[in-house]
Amino acid sequence: MPRRRSSHHHHVYVVLLSDEVWNEAAYRQANPQHDVLKPCVYVGMTGLDPDQRFDRHMAGVQANRFVLKYGVRLMPELYEVYNPMPYEAAREMEVELAIGLREVGYGVWQA
């Protein structure tokens, strides 16, 4: 009997970005309340395992420009508790997680 794919296979993820991303005008403009003591991050969602998605970003495959240029590592401590989830939940959680991190001072890019 063929295995049915779980509908709960989507993930949110957070990538730590190098502090050098702050030199990008678009990033600064998106984060006027950034606390310099908090890191700069990228928040995304994927149907892949977050490690695979990060590797694809870094290889330039459907990559966000800030992750490709400034990506350092995943920050699972900020997202593991939420995964996996259905597609719609992941879409909503991506936005909610980005807003929540920005509210506590993180510099956040979420596309």
Rosetta blueprint (number, residue, H / E / L):
1 M L
2 P L
3 R L
4 R L
5 R L
6 S L
7 S L
8 H L
9 H L
10 H E
11 H E
12 V E
13 Y E
14 V E
15 V E
16 L E
17 L E
18 S L
19 D H
20 E H
21 V H
22 W H
23 N H
24 E L
25 A H
26 A H
27 Y H
28 R H
29 Q H
30 A H
31 N L
32 P L
33 Q L
34 H L
35 D L
36 V L
37 L L
38 K L
39 P L
40 C E
41 V E
42 Y E
43 V E
44 G E
45 M E
46 T E
47 G L
48 L L
49 D L
50 P H
51 D H
52 Q H
53 R H
54 F H
55 D H
56 R H
57 H H
58 M H
59 A L
60 G L
61 V L
62 Q L
63 A L
64 N L
65 R H
66 F H
67 V H
68 L H
69 K H
70 Y H
71 G E
72 V E
73 R E
74 L E
75 M L
76 P H
77 E H
78 L H
79 Y L
80 E H
81 V H
82 Y H
83 N L
84 P L
85 M E
86 P L
87 Y H
88 E H
89 A H
90 A H
91 R H
92 E H
93 M H
94 E H
95 V H
96 E H
97 L H
98 A H
99 I H
100 G H
101 L H
102 R H
103 E H
104 V L
105 G L
106 Y L
107 G E
108 V E
109 W E
110 Q E
111 A L
